């Protein structure tokens, strides 16, 4: 009898430890969950700012930019500029817009598609 009770309790314990599927949404109007982008996915943002300095040897530019929605607050920081055509457009004092590309998994970011604002 004692062995039967132990087997029944053990069976109940094991049944409670099994992974169960989450319950289905109770209403058809349930909002879908927002999914974070994969860490290796390249995300893109628009930057608007003023060129502070350009380092052609390092292929980078320091830019004082406004808030980049969904990415970072306003600040002054250096950005790699891999394309020579974009690097040549950058002059200290110029106001620009550019695309910021970011790969979170690699902590890698850079700017491209540089457009200088008309004076």
C-alpha positions as a Python dict, from the first residue, in 0.01 Angstrom:
ca = {
    (1, 'X'): (0, 0, 0),
    (2, 'X'): (279, 237, 94),
    (3, 'X'): (451, 173, -241),
    (4, 'X'): (128, 257, -426),
    (5, 'X'): (101, 591, -248),
    (6, 'X'): (466, 675, -331),
    (7, 'X'): (412, 586, -699),
    (8, 'X'): (93, 795, -718),
    (9, 'X'): (260, 1097, -552),
    (10, 'X'): (565, 1065, -778),
    (11, 'X'): (339, 1049, -1086),
    (12, 'X'): (150, 1359, -977),
    (13, 'X'): (475, 1544, -914),
    (14, 'X'): (612, 1455, -1257),
    (15, 'X'): (287, 1555, -1430),
    (16, 'X'): (309, 1898, -1266),
    (17, 'X'): (665, 1950, -1392),
    (18, 'X'): (585, 1901, -1760),
    (19, 'X'): (601, 2209, -1984),
    (20, 'X'): (258, 2324, -2092),
    (21, 'X'): (165, 2546, -2384),
    (22, 'X'): (47, 2896, -2289),
    (23, 'X'): (-330, 2943, -2301),
    (24, 'X'): (-474, 3081, -2626),
    (25, 'X'): (-586, 3441, -2635),
    (26, 'X'): (-934, 3471, -2492),
    (27, 'X'): (-1054, 3729, -2745),
    (28, 'X'): (-983, 3775, -3113),
    (29, 'X'): (-888, 4139, -3046),
    (30, 'X'): (-585, 4044, -2835),
    (31, 'X'): (-281, 4248, -2940),
    (32, 'X'): (18, 4054, -3078),
    (33, 'X'): (333, 4063, -2867),
    (34, 'X'): (600, 4309, -2982),
    (35, 'X'): (908, 4119, -3086),
    (36, 'X'): (1258, 4259, -3036),
    (37, 'X'): (1483, 4248, -3344),
    (38, 'X'): (1741, 3971, -3350),
    (39, 'X'): (2077, 4082, -3202),
    (40, 'X'): (2251, 4018, -3535),
    (41, 'X'): (1994, 4218, -3734),
    (42, 'X'): (2107, 4552, -3877),
    (43, 'X'): (1880, 4830, -3760),
    (44, 'X'): (1871, 5170, -3930),
    (45, 'X'): (1792, 5516, -3796),
    (46, 'X'): (1800, 5875, -3924),
    (47, 'X'): (2055, 6114, -3773),
    (48, 'X'): (2041, 6493, -3804),
    (49, 'X'): (2330, 6693, -3667),
    (50, 'X'): (2628, 6923, -3708),
    (51, 'X'): (2975, 6798, -3803),
    (52, 'X'): (3225, 6889, -3531),
    (53, 'X'): (3537, 6730, -3682),
    (54, 'X'): (3646, 6484, -3949),
    (55, 'X'): (3933, 6234, -3925),
    (56, 'X'): (4000, 6112, -4280),
    (57, 'X'): (4283, 5881, -4166),
    (58, 'X'): (4048, 5698, -3927),
    (59, 'X'): (3748, 5736, -4164),
    (60, 'X'): (3532, 5887, -3892),
    (61, 'X'): (3347, 6206, -3808),
    (62, 'X'): (3244, 6354, -3476),
    (63, 'X'): (2885, 6473, -3496),
    (64, 'X'): (2673, 6672, -3253),
    (65, 'X'): (2331, 6520, -3321),
    (66, 'X'): (1980, 6544, -3187),
    (67, 'X'): (1787, 6255, -3038),
    (68, 'X'): (1781, 5952, -3269),
    (69, 'X'): (1434, 5807, -3213),
    (70, 'X'): (1447, 5446, -3098),
    (71, 'X'): (1825, 5449, -3066),
    (72, 'X'): (1988, 5715, -2845),
    (73, 'X'): (1955, 6056, -2687),
    (74, 'X'): (2113, 6373, -2828),
    (75, 'X'): (2493, 6382, -2788),
    (76, 'X'): (2824, 6451, -2958),
    (77, 'X'): (3015, 6140, -3059),
    (78, 'X'): (3238, 5995, -3332),
    (79, 'X'): (3085, 5779, -3606),
    (80, 'X'): (3273, 5555, -3849),
    (81, 'X'): (3216, 5658, -4212),
    (82, 'X'): (3315, 5359, -4429),
    (83, 'X'): (3229, 5509, -4770),
    (84, 'X'): (3481, 5761, -4911),
    (85, 'X'): (3204, 5945, -5099),
    (86, 'X'): (3021, 6010, -4770),
    (87, 'X'): (3342, 6104, -4588),
    (88, 'X'): (3425, 6367, -4853),
    (89, 'X'): (3089, 6540, -4798),
    (90, 'X'): (3163, 6599, -4429),
    (91, 'X'): (3312, 6934, -4332),
    (92, 'X'): (3321, 7087, -3981),
    (93, 'X'): (3026, 7320, -3929),
    (94, 'X'): (2804, 7150, -4190),
    (95, 'X'): (2455, 7038, -4090),
    (96, 'X'): (2381, 6689, -4221),
    (97, 'X'): (2131, 6409, -4225),
    (98, 'X'): (2255, 6051, -4252),
    (99, 'X'): (2153, 5693, -4198),
    (100, 'X'): (2292, 5525, -3886),
    (101, 'X'): (2324, 5148, -3917),
    (102, 'X'): (2360, 4945, -3598),
    (103, 'X'): (2428, 4576, -3527),
    (104, 'X'): (2364, 4517, -3157),
    (105, 'X'): (2533, 4173, -3138),
    (106, 'X'): (2859, 4324, -3263),
    (107, 'X'): (2820, 4667, -3094),
    (108, 'X'): (2896, 4803, -3441),
    (109, 'X'): (2754, 5124, -3588),
    (110, 'X'): (2836, 5357, -3878),
    (111, 'X'): (2683, 5633, -4090),
    (112, 'X'): (2606, 5637, -4461),
    (113, 'X'): (2380, 5816, -4711),
    (114, 'X'): (2515, 6152, -4594),
    (115, 'X'): (2322, 6457, -4717),
    (116, 'X'): (2451, 6808, -4647),
    (117, 'X'): (2177, 7060, -4566),
    (118, 'X'): (2162, 7362, -4798),
    (119, 'X'): (2308, 7681, -4653),
}
